[in-house]
Amino acid sequence: MKKYLIIGLILAVIGAMVIVPLLKDNGGDEEQIGATFEFKENLATRWDEAVNIKINVNADDIQKVELFYNDSLFQTWTQPSKTISYLFKAGFYGLGTRSLKLVSTREDGTTYEDERMVRVLSDIVPEVWFAKPVNSYPHSETSFTQGLEFNNGILFESTGQKGQSMVAQIDMTTGASLKKMGLDATYFGEGITVFGDKVYQLTWQEKKCFVYNKNTLQIEDDFTYNGEGWGLCNDGKSLIMSDGSERLVFRNPKTFEIERTIEVCSDKDAIANLNELEYGPDGNIYANVWMTNKVVVINPLNGKVIAEIDGTELVVQGKGKGDVLNGIAYNPATKKWYMTGKNWMKLFEVSFDKVAI
């Protein structure tokens, strides 16, 4: 028994002499990395802020340290000192989440990377508006509203659910369809917009945008895209599309190719679940936020939320046994706004009260 105890002690000593130094070497990974950000967590900042970031250079033979933001080279330090301070302006590439990466190069050419994510929020505190019902009109309770838009005084509506999806011209006085075209039951219809003499309709997960003749509602063309389709509007030049995230994608109406993308943020967070869209007469994008009573007003140049519209009063009066608030449209012919919801019994003419209640 004593012999086994002695053997055990010898093995323990060997372990202490060999394994512990190995652990210490592994614990020195920071030195092997070369240069690291001093902060460990991802970074949150605002459009107008300049953040002083610190970089630790952990080895003596670092020849160069490069700072990349959103895959673009922002700054280079040659023969850097042990600690680098840099005033970083994250709003350069707009709102949303971007990557911030350090690449350090040793004298032998070996490179090491350290990466964080940066979330840039808006520098504007959104105003609070309230949607107030002015008049109400009948709305079909069988219409799972996905898109709502006026064109030359005619109300166009698209609906969802497989087997029930359609595009229709609506008689506002009765809520009935004057003309309609249904989709194949394999498609779940989503948002629409009228551009020129065409109506564009997205589908939810089928990655297909159908193009209709505005007057006959006959399908004339279609486009494919990646991801999901939710809401759609246009600014007279581009189609603007939501996919249920915080992103809005601007697309070419002739090719459906992506022209640019913005991420929508308030001063507190990114605004996800962007749904039905309307391009307003003020040049801003109005977006329903799915599963809420809220519509956000978005600057299309940078994605900043400039106002939040509370539609709770409409929900109380119009929802009934229906689903969520969804559907916002401006009628240039009457200069009036209209809102409704999925399977609601009412379509409301609304005004926006900018005075808190």
C-alpha positions in Angstrom: 0.0 0.0 0.0 2.8 2.4 0.9 4.5 1.6 -2.4 1.3 2.8 -4.3 1.1 5.9 -2.2 4.7 6.8 -3.0 4.1 6.2 -6.7 1.0 8.5 -6.5 3.0 11.2 -4.8 5.7 11.0 -7.5 3.1 11.3 -10.3 1.5 14.3 -8.5 4.9 16.0 -8.4 5.5 15.3 -12.1 2.1 16.6 -12.9 2.7 19.8 -10.9 6.0 20.3 -12.7 4.8 19.6 -16.3 1.0 20.2 -16.5 0.9 23.4 -14.5 3.4 25.2 -16.7 1.5 24.1 -19.7 -1.7 25.6 -18.3 0.2 28.8 -17.6 1.3 28.8 -21.2 -2.3 28.3 -22.4 -3.4 31.1 -20.0 -1.0 33.4 -21.9 -3.1 33.2 -25.1 -3.6 37.0 -24.9 0.1 37.4 -25.5 -0.1 35.1 -28.5 -3.0 37.1 -30.0 -0.9 40.1 -30.3 -3.3 43.0 -29.9 -6.7 42.9 -28.2 -9.6 45.3 -27.4 -9.5 46.3 -23.7 -13.3 46.0 -23.5 -14.6 42.4 -23.5 -18.3 42.9 -24.4 -19.8 44.1 -27.6 -20.1 47.8 -28.0 -23.4 49.9 -28.0 -23.2 53.5 -29.0 -25.3 56.2 -30.7 -25.1 57.9 -34.1 -23.6 61.1 -32.7 -21.2 59.7 -30.2 -17.5 59.3 -30.3 -16.2 56.5 -28.2 -12.7 56.3 -26.8 -11.7 52.7 -27.3 -8.5 51.2 -25.9 -6.3 48.5 -27.5 -3.8 46.5 -25.6 -0.6 45.4 -27.6 0.4 42.2 -25.8 3.7 41.3 -27.6 6.9 43.2 -28.2 7.3 42.2 -31.8 4.0 43.6 -33.2 4.9 45.4 -36.4 1.4 46.7 -37.3 -2.1 46.9 -35.9 -5.0 47.6 -38.2 -8.6 48.5 -37.2 -11.4 47.4 -39.5 -15.0 48.6 -39.2 -17.7 47.0 -41.3 -14.8 45.3 -43.3 -13.3 48.7 -44.2 -9.8 49.7 -42.9 -10.3 52.6 -40.5 -6.8 53.1 -38.9 -3.3 51.6 -39.0 -0.6 51.8 -36.3 3.0 50.8 -37.1 5.4 49.8 -34.4 2.6 50.5 -31.9 3.0 51.2 -28.2 1.7 48.9 -25.4 -1.6 50.8 -25.2 -3.5 52.5 -28.0 -6.3 55.0 -27.5 -8.6 55.8 -30.5 -11.6 58.1 -30.8 -14.1 55.9 -32.7 -17.1 57.3 -34.5 -19.4 54.4 -35.1 -22.1 56.3 -37.0 -20.0 56.5 -40.2 -21.9 53.5 -41.7 -25.3 54.4 -40.3 -27.5 52.7 -37.8 -27.5 49.0 -37.0 -25.0 46.3 -36.1 -21.5 46.2 -37.6 -18.3 44.3 -37.0 -15.2 46.0 -35.4 -12.0 44.0 -35.9 -8.4 44.3 -34.9 -5.7 42.6 -37.1 -2.2 42.6 -35.6 0.9 41.5 -37.6 4.1 40.3 -36.0 7.5 40.8 -37.4 7.5 37.2 -38.8 4.3 38.0 -40.8 2.0 36.0 -38.5 -1.4 37.8 -38.0 -4.0 37.6 -35.2 -7.5 38.9 -35.0 -9.8 40.2 -32.2 -13.4 41.0 -33.1 -16.4 42.7 -31.4 -19.8 43.7 -32.7 -21.0 47.3 -32.5 -24.7 48.3 -32.4 -25.3 52.0 -33.4 -28.6 53.5 -32.2 -30.3 56.7 -33.2 -29.5 60.0 -31.6 -33.1 61.1 -31.8 -35.8 60.5 -29.1 -38.9 59.7 -31.1 -42.0 61.9 -30.7 -45.2 60.1 -29.5 -48.3 60.5 -31.7 -51.7 59.1 -31.2 -53.9 57.7 -34.0 -57.4 59.1 -33.5 -60.5 57.8 -35.4 -62.2 60.4 -37.5 -64.6 58.2 -39.5 -65.0 54.5 -40.0 -66.0 52.4 -43.0 -66.9 48.7 -43.3 -64.0 46.2 -43.6 -64.4 42.6 -44.5 -63.7 40.4 -41.5 -62.5 37.7 -43.8 -59.7 39.9 -45.0 -56.4 39.1 -43.3 -55.0 42.5 -44.3 -51.3 42.5 -45.4 -51.1 45.6 -47.6 -53.2 48.7 -48.0 -52.6 51.5 -50.6 -54.5 54.2 -52.5 -53.8 55.0 -56.2 -55.8 57.6 -58.1 -58.4 57.5 -55.4 -58.8 53.7 -55.6 -58.1 51.6 -52.5 -56.0 48.4 -53.1 -55.8 45.7 -50.5 -53.8 42.5 -50.3 -54.6 39.6 -47.9 -52.8 36.6 -46.5 -53.3 33.0 -45.4 -52.9 30.2 -47.9 -56.0 29.6 -49.9 -57.3 33.1 -49.0 -54.6 35.4 -50.4 -55.6 37.9 -53.0 -55.2 41.4 -54.4 -58.4 43.5 -54.7 -59.8 46.9 -55.5 -62.1 47.8 -52.6 -65.3 49.8 -52.4 -64.8 51.8 -49.2 -68.5 52.4 -48.7 -69.3 48.7 -48.4 -65.9 47.0 -47.8 -66.6 44.7 -50.7 -64.2 43.9 -53.5 -64.8 45.6 -56.8 -62.2 43.5 -58.6 -59.9 40.9 -57.2 -57.3 38.2 -58.1 -56.6 35.3 -55.9 -53.3 33.5 -55.5 -52.7 29.8 -55.8 -53.3 28.1 -52.4 -49.5 27.3 -52.2 -48.8 31.0 -51.6 -49.2 33.2 -48.5 -49.8 36.8 -49.8 -48.1 39.7 -48.1 -47.7 43.5 -48.7 -48.4 45.4 -51.9 -47.5 48.7 -53.6 -48.7 50.4 -56.7 -45.9 51.6 -58.9 -46.8 53.1 -62.3 -49.3 50.8 -63.9 -48.3 47.8 -61.9 -49.2 46.3 -58.5 -46.4 44.4 -56.8 -47.3 41.8 -54.2 -44.9 39.9 -51.9 -45.3 36.4 -50.5 -44.3 35.4 -47.0 -42.0 32.5 -47.3 -42.3 31.5 -50.9 -39.7 34.1 -52.1 -41.9 35.3 -54.9 -43.1 38.8 -55.8 -46.0 38.9 -58.2 -46.5 41.8 -60.6 -50.1 42.6 -61.7 -51.6 44.9 -64.2 -53.1 47.7 -62.1 -56.3 47.9 -64.0 -57.1 44.3 -64.8 -55.3 42.7 -61.8 -53.9 40.0 -64.1 -50.5 38.7 -63.2 -47.9 39.8 -65.8 -44.6 39.0 -64.2 -42.8 37.8 -61.1 -39.5 38.1 -59.3 -37.7 35.9 -56.8 -35.8 37.1 -53.7 -34.0 35.6 -50.7 -35.6 35.6 -47.2 -39.2 36.5 -46.3 -41.5 39.1 -47.6 -43.6 41.3 -45.3 -44.4 44.9 -46.2 -44.0 46.9 -49.4 -44.2 50.6 -50.5 -42.4 52.9 -52.9 -41.0 56.4 -53.0 -41.6 56.9 -56.7 -38.1 55.6 -57.6 -37.6 52.4 -55.6 -39.6 49.6 -54.1 -39.1 49.5 -50.3 -39.5 46.1 -48.7 -39.6 44.8 -45.1 -38.8 41.2 -44.2 -39.9 41.1 -40.5 -36.5 42.2 -39.2 -35.3 45.8 -38.5 -34.0 46.1 -42.1 -35.7 47.9 -45.0 -34.4 47.0 -48.5 -34.7 49.4 -51.4 -35.1 47.5 -54.7 -35.1 48.4 -58.4 -38.7 48.1 -59.7 -37.6 46.8 -63.1 -35.1 44.1 -61.9 -36.0 43.7 -58.2 -32.3 43.9 -57.4 -31.2 45.4 -54.1 -30.1 49.1 -54.4 -29.4 49.8 -50.7 -30.4 48.7 -47.2 -31.1 50.6 -44.0 -31.6 49.4 -40.4 -34.3 51.0 -38.4 -33.4 52.1 -34.8 -34.7 54.3 -32.1 -32.5 55.8 -29.4 -33.1 52.7 -27.3 -33.1 49.7 -29.7 -33.4 48.3 -33.2 -37.0 48.0 -34.3 -37.7 44.5 -35.5 -40.9 43.0 -36.8 -41.4 45.8 -39.4 -44.5 44.9 -41.3 -46.9 46.8 -43.6 -45.4 49.9 -45.0 -46.6 53.3 -46.4 -44.5 56.1 -47.9 -46.0 59.3 -46.6 -46.4 62.7 -48.1 -43.8 64.0 -45.7 -41.2 61.8 -47.3 -41.1 59.4 -44.4 -41.8 55.6 -44.2 -44.7 54.5 -41.9 -44.3 50.9 -40.7 -46.6 48.7 -38.7 -44.7 46.9 -36.0 -46.1 43.4 -35.9 -47.8 42.2 -32.7 -48.0 45.7 -31.3 -50.4 48.6 -31.5 -47.6 50.8 -32.9 -46.6 52.4 -36.2 -43.1 53.8 -36.4 -42.3 56.8 -38.6 -38.9 56.3 -40.3 -36.4 58.6 -42.0 -35.7 56.7 -45.3 -32.2 58.2 -45.6 -30.8 56.8 -42.4 -33.3 54.6 -40.6 -33.9 56.8 -37.6 -37.3 56.5 -36.0 -38.6 60.1 -35.7 -42.0 59.2 -34.2 -44.0 56.4 -32.8 -47.8 56.3 -33.4 -49.9 54.7 -30.7 -52.9 53.0 -32.4 -54.5 51.5 -29.2 -57.7 53.5 -29.5 -58.2 52.0 -33.0 -57.6 48.5 -31.6 -60.2 49.0 -28.9 -62.9 50.2 -31.3 -62.1 48.1 -34.4 -60.5 44.8 -33.6 -63.5 42.8 -32.4 -62.6 39.2 -32.9 -59.9 40.1 -35.4 -56.2 40.0 -35.2 -53.5 42.6 -34.9 -53.3 46.2 -36.1 -51.9 46.1 -39.7 -52.6 48.3 -42.7 -51.8 52.0 -43.1 -52.5 54.1 -46.2 -52.5 57.7 -47.3 -54.9 58.9 -49.9 -53.3 61.8 -51.9 -56.7 62.6 -53.5 -58.3 63.5 -50.1 -55.1 64.0 -48.1 -56.4 61.6 -45.4 -54.8 58.7 -43.6 -56.5 55.3 -43.1 -55.7 52.3 -40.8 -57.1 48.9 -40.1 -56.1 45.4 -38.9 -56.2 41.8 -39.9 -59.8 40.5 -40.0 -61.1 43.8 -38.5 -64.7 44.9 -39.1 -63.7 48.5 -39.6 -61.4 50.7 -41.7 -60.7 54.0 -40.0 -60.0 57.4 -41.3 -57.5 58.7 -38.8 -55.7 61.9 -37.6 -52.4 61.9 -35.8 -52.5 63.8 -32.5 -49.0 64.9 -31.6 -50.1 66.1 -28.1 -49.7 63.5 -25.4 -52.8 62.5 -23.5 
